[in-house]
Amino acid sequence: METHPEDSNTPLNDDEALGLIPSHVTTRTELNQWEAVNIARAQARYSGRSRIDVLDTEFLRTLHRHMFDNTWEWAGAFRRSDNNISPHAWHNVPALLHDLVENVRTQYEASAKADAEIDAIAIRFHHELVRIHPWPNGNGRHARLATDLLCAQWGRPAFTWGGGANLAGGGDARVAYIDALRRADRGDLEPLLKFVRS
């Protein structure tokens, strides 16, 4: 459930509130604020830790759980329905995630470890993780944090993601990010590579 500024004070409907833990959260603005605090705790938890293997499906589930464990009852649980965001059926998510981490691990091990090559592997990981869309909510935020942790694991600085703009809300940076993801869907990763280091 990515939101836009114009509907941020709109009350959550029953579907949007399904599985929501804090009963006092009733609008999208309140939800965004609550989630931001939850995500900041997860970022602090993993910041600077050297013994993380991001390329592990269980770690990716744990990361999502820690990002949203005070917000959603289903944090860390794979989606159980299809949507119009991912081309993949929900029941294929575990296998797709397994294949993704194995493929990225193989790409990294076979690489020359040059900075540009590592960034390209990391951004392909990010794009495919977003495309798989493993979770009912929080996919973009999870994929960005997972990718930044992967960069750190490989000795690279975190991506800037359009200069630190709030990509969960509206605005030009979000439009550019979504456009770059759509172009990556068509095989053109260059706009996404530029965006993440802008």
C-alpha angles and dihedrals in degrees: 000000000000111000138209128219095247093060099035094109093046113119115251113254123226094265092049092049095048107125094006111150104197106071093195092065108096107149135054091246091056091045092051091050093047092048091047091057091047091050092047089056090053092048090052090048093057101031111119095000109142101192101066122122104201090180093076123098093217091053090051090053091047091049091053090047092052091047094053107017093115092044111043131033089214096052109146093016119118119245115268100204140051122254139185093252099068126047088210126093114242094240090061094057098097093050093043092051091049091050091047096055092044093049093048091047090052092047091051095047091050094047128098088236093238113158096245091047092050091049090051092051091048093050092049087052090051094047094049093045090054090045093052087051095198099182135059089236140000097045098139094045091046093048092049094050092043090051092049090050089049090052089051090048088056095045096255127126118256116266118259094222096212097327099308097300119158101263093181091066130049129280140099095295092056091048090051091047094050091046090051091050091050091050089050087054086061092049100265107120096165097091091050092048090052093045097052092055096040 
